[in-house]
Amino acid sequence: MCIAPSKPSTLSTPQHHDDDIVEFLDDDEPPASQLTFDLAAMNFGSPAKAAIKPVKSLAPSSSAKSPTGRTKSTLRAGKRIDVVSEYQKRSAEKESLNLVVIGHVDAGKSTLMGHLLYLQGEVTEKVIRKHERDAQRIGKGSFAFAWVLDETGEERERGITMDVGVTKFETDHRRFTLLDAPGHRDFIPNMISGTAQADVAILVIDATTGEFEAGFLANGQTKEHALLARSLGVQQLVIAINKLDVVGWSEARFLEISEKLQEFLVKEAHFREQNLTFIPCSGFTGENLVRRSKKGSICNGSAVSSATVDATVARVLEEFEWYKGPTLIQTIDQLEAPPRA
């Protein structure tokens, strides 16, 4: 069988459209000009400068210089701290305490603390005189010291504290942040928010006949404020029995109120008896807040030191002679900061 020799087949080249053309880049090195451009863009300079340079030794040199230009050998050693002296210095610093003032409405909390701030030099005589003039103009002459803390127009017009007033003052050994809480039952949420921040508290009591009983009974705020303060972590309580000048600085009235309060605070509010201190005082006249009256220097309840002293006020020298204890400022100056986490 004869087979005819096959002819070599010719492969036809496929036809491509322009869109199907793919250009392959070779891996040859780019031209020198392109390399120079790329290296310059990366801050490597020219190819010659981009050559790998030997790594310098990281070992410190004896002649290395500091940023100040001096060699390390001439640098002074760091300051050494005397741990003992630093501890004593920090221990001598004043402790910081948050102090809340609580009590039944109209017990005189703002007046008492405003007067104390004035006597401590935290408020100038010029400011108090202005408050006296403005308060007398609207028929509220006795509210001059209260306006130190009651700053809003509504509070001054209504004569009650509505929000927590905050200010700072210092004693000989303590640095206080004062929180003046409202006493009206409508503003109990504000009272709680202020007391929740407190370390210690002053419970202000109105010693006037009938007023203490009104605040201490079921509908009064004295018991409620004391219970809330204890439940919110306050352990040290100073009881300022205020307006004692109204009852002629009666020792019998002071003892009566102290006994009733102590029984309630210890048995029902669960305060420790050693953490309770009772202080007789007058927020209006300023008696026993920072100092005691003496002959020739009577606490007269005014920013004007030369103001006429009423005869009933002057009787404090005889009527208050029975009290031999500390002033209010001396008492809070001895309060201890609670342990903090």
SESE-843283 format. One record per residue (C-alpha): x, y, z; residue in three letters. Coordinates in steps of 0.001 Angstrom, whole numbers, plus 500000, padded with zeros to 6 digits. Example, Ala and Ser with C-alpha at 12.3 -4.5 7.8 and 13.67 -1.06 7.14 Angstrom:
REM SESE-843283
512300495500507800ala;513670498940507140ser;
END
This chain:
REM SESE-843283
500000500000500000met;501523503232498987cys;501169506198501309ile;501668509592499886ala;504107511689501818pro;502370514203504017ser;502950517865503538lys;504033519900506494pro;501008521626507975ser;501113525339508403thr;499664526725511689leu;497559529711511206ser;498312532604513542thr;495208533557515503pro;493847537027514886gln;493677539393517919his;491848542563518380his;493711545544519715asp;491951545162523104asp;493362541657523551asp;496994542634523167ile;498926542068526401val;502276543648526856glu;504779541712528984phe;507452543699530740leu;510848542147530845asp;512813541894534069asp;515782543746532726asp;517125546507534936glu;515646549916534281pro;517792552414532570pro;520283554245534735ala;518325557483534500ser;515178555801535859gln;517128554183538710leu;518629557515539653thr;515203559111539684phe;513676556396541898asp;516531556476544376leu;516390560239544625ala;512629560071545282ala;513320557762548230met;516096560022549557asn;518783557478548732phe;520633559796546417gly;522541558428543472ser;523314554686543025pro;526845555311544149ala;525630556896547401lys;523080554116547917ala;525768551554548387ala;525605549681551655ile;527775551297554252lys;529318549472557179pro;527250549674560360val;528785551810563049lys;529447550255566383ser;526642550812568887leu;528990550622571826ala;529166553913573736pro;532175555969573062ser;534047557577575871ser;534079560790573904ser;530366560708572938ala;528669564006573515lys;525316564720575118ser;522713567035573572pro;524164569810575720thr;527537569421574034gly;529351567965577044arg;530955564572576954thr;529278561855578948lys;532238561628581229ser;531526565172582420thr;527753564666583021leu;526633564802586617arg;524892561876588230ala;521088562114588589gly;519651563774591684lys;519224561325594518arg;515865561371596353ile;515786561272600116asp;512863558907600654val;512472559678604351val;512316563446603872ser;509904563089600946glu;507602560904603060tyr;507696563367605939gln;506987566241603583lys;503968564532602055arg;502707563409605453ser;502781567015606617ala;500473568133603804glu;496861568894604677lys;494371566100604229glu;491524566760601796ser;487960566065602899leu;484533566490601323asn;482199568029603901leu;478433568052603380val;476061570234605413val;472637568655605951ile;469533569250608080gly;465894570250608111his;464721573155605972val;465238576571607615asp;467687575178610159ala;470125577893609054gly;472627575745607150lys;473589578294604484ser;473750581189606954thr;475933579199609319leu;478399578079606652met;478392581424604845gly;479274583161608118his;481988580600608828leu;483505581192605377leu;483511584933606045tyr;485192584518609442leu;487765582234607820gln;488626584958605311gly;487226583083602311glu;484727585902601648val;485611589579601756thr;483851592182603881glu;482943594049600691lys;480960591068599415val;479107590601602720ile;478222594300602901arg;476802594114599396lys;474746591061600358his;473473592903603425glu;472312595882601340arg;470695593701598674asp;468998591453601229ala;467589594418603171gln;466262595867599924arg;463940592860599468ile;463107592498603146gly;465463589565603859lys;468169591275605876gly;469074588131607838ser;469965586228604653phe;473187588107603870ala;475504585275604890phe;473280582636603277ala;473730584368599929trp;477402583419599982val;476245579905599023leu;472739580556597665asp;473747582351594491glu;470800581919592112thr;467986584445591915gly;465320581841592612glu;467092580595595747glu;467439584130597066arg;463867585030596251glu;462407581909597886arg;464865581946600768gly;465777578249600483ile;468627576233599062thr;467585574292595971met;470820572887594570asp;474090571777596146val;476374574755596658gly;480067573931596338val;483033575914597617thr;486433575286599217lys;488095576428602415phe;491001575433604626glu;491605575027608332thr;494935574636610107asp;495216570926609259his;492529570168606677arg;491515571214603192arg;487725571024602710phe;485392570927599750thr;482120572227601188leu;478836570817599869leu;475807572819601037asp;472840570455600548ala;469201571607600326pro;466927570841603264gly;463535571037601586his;461965567634600956arg;461270568548597308asp;465023568561596675phe;465967565272598344ile;467569563964595066pro;469970566926595129asn;470723566299598796met;471524562660598023ile;473842563585595139ser;475795565926597423gly;475964563536600372thr;477129560682598146ala;480348562642597529gln;480964563414601218ala;483495561977603641asp;482108563724606718val;478998565750607530ala;477626568574609660ile;474028568079610763leu;472539571512611526val;469739571629614118ile;467400574553614822asp;467275574920618618ala;464279577250618531thr;461331575996620576thr;459075573926618327gly;461452574010615339glu;463662571176616543phe;460579569070617207glu;459180569824613738ala;462365568649612062gly;462781565632614293phe;459293564202613938leu;458176561797611196ala;457627564451608527asn;460835566358609274gly;464078566037607379gln;466438565732610356thr;465992561982610744lys;465825561344607006glu;469009563273606297his;470894561493609089ala;469772558068607863leu;470643558901604259leu;474080560187605242ala;474831557014607194arg;473617554769604368ser;475796556685601906leu;478931555968603925gly;479303558985606217val;480699557817609567gln;481745561048611304gln;479030563536612148leu;479253566962613768val;475908568149615145ile;475761571944615118ala;472919573009617418ile;472204576340615768asn;470171579412616777lys;470896578778620440leu;471010582547620885asp;467248582613620251val;466653580555623425val;469076582593625517gly;471985580141625208trp;470071577713627398ser;472234574832628551glu;469103572828629386ala;467841573157625802arg;471230572137624424phe;471358569027626614leu;467755568093625799glu;468393568186622040ile;471751566416622367ser;470298563521624357glu;467397562935621954lys;469631563105618900leu;472350560902620333gln;469872558153621170glu;468472558210617639phe;471815558482615866leu;473394555608617809val;470456553190618060lys;468621553794614792glu;471113555414612413ala;473960553227613728his;476569555937614136phe;479297555215616661arg;478995557376619734glu;482673558365619569gln;482110559699616036asn;479446562199617164leu;480270565713618372thr;477693568277619546phe;478524571966619157ile;476311574861620362pro;476517577889618079cys;474747580709616295ser;475133581013612549gly;473647584504612567phe;475803586135615266thr;478797583919614491gly;479162582804618105glu;481334579693618560asn;481897579205614833leu;485504580337614745val;485843582187618062arg;484027583001621282arg;482826586434622321ser;484744588230625017lys;484649591664626591lys;485218594289623953gly;484820591778621126ser;481258590507620781ile;480173588432617787cys;477575590858616427asn;476314589086613318gly;477506591790610928ser;480390592294608570ala;480788595743610100val;483000595205613128ser;482035598539614629ser;478285597894614347ala;476204598509617441thr;475851595392619571val;472320594768620805asp;471946594256624547ala;470435590794624036thr;473469589799621966val;475861591139624570ala;474306588870627200arg;476129585940625578val;479082586611627879leu;477031585549630895glu;474509583190629325glu;477035581102627382phe;479642580934630094glu;478719577299630856trp;480213575985627597tyr;483902575092627778lys;484273573002624616gly;485777573667621186pro;484450575883618426thr;482937574486615254leu;486061575158613182ile;488262573448615787gln;485989570413615709thr;485968569910611954ile;489708570541611873asp;490107567292613837gln;487971565133611541leu;489806562163610066glu;489839561253606398ala;488212557844605846pro;490323555065604314pro;490270555232600520arg;490849552383598116ala;
END
